Amino acid sequence: MNHIVTLQDAVTAFAPWTEPTAAELDAIEQEMPVITADIALLDAQIMTLDRPVTELDARRIRRAHNRLLTARRELSNRSATVELSGGAA
């Protein structure tokens, strides 16, 4: 006879003390422009899945891709500035 056991690990895996810390939430907030630009690019690409790509679609994808690259560049520049400004004296 096989006994059915509870999944205690799965139940306690989502305990309140496993919530994101303030530092993790701040990091997510700093990456939000990249996340939204990536979503915009995916939306533009998804619209072209079931039909041929028109000139307007290509322009929309190109602009969304450029916004994503700009957001990534700004995030990496901001991260590099933060790391450089906290150096030892």
CORKA-V827521 format. One record per residue. N is the residue number from 1. D_LAST is the distance of its C-alpha to the last C-alpha in Angstrom with 1 decimal. Layout:
BEGIN
N:D_LAST / N:D_LAST
END
This chain:
BEGIN
1:69.3 / 2:65.7 / 3:63.8 / 4:61.6 / 5:58.3 / 6:55.8 / 7:52.5 / 8:50.5 / 9:47.2 / 10:47.7 / 11:48.4 / 12:45.4 / 13:43.1 / 14:42.8 / 15:42.2 / 16:40.3 / 17:37.2 / 18:36.6 / 19:35.8 / 20:32.6 / 21:29.6 / 22:28.0 / 23:25.0 / 24:27.7 / 25:29.6 / 26:26.6 / 27:26.1 / 28:29.8 / 29:29.7 / 30:27.1 / 31:29.3 / 32:32.4 / 33:32.8 / 34:32.9 / 35:35.3 / 36:37.7 / 37:37.6 / 38:38.5 / 39:41.3 / 40:42.6 / 41:42.7 / 42:44.6 / 43:47.0 / 44:47.8 / 45:48.4 / 46:50.5 / 47:52.8 / 48:53.8 / 49:54.7 / 50:58.4 / 51:59.2 / 52:58.7 / 53:55.6 / 54:56.5 / 55:54.8 / 56:53.5 / 57:52.1 / 58:50.4 / 59:48.8 / 60:47.7 / 61:46.1 / 62:44.4 / 63:42.9 / 64:41.8 / 65:40.2 / 66:38.4 / 67:37.1 / 68:35.9 / 69:34.0 / 70:32.5 / 71:31.4 / 72:29.8 / 73:28.0 / 74:26.6 / 75:25.6 / 76:23.8 / 77:22.0 / 78:21.0 / 79:19.8 / 80:17.7 / 81:16.2 / 82:15.3 / 83:13.8 / 84:11.7 / 85:10.6 / 86:9.1 / 87:6.5 / 88:3.8 / 89:0.0
END
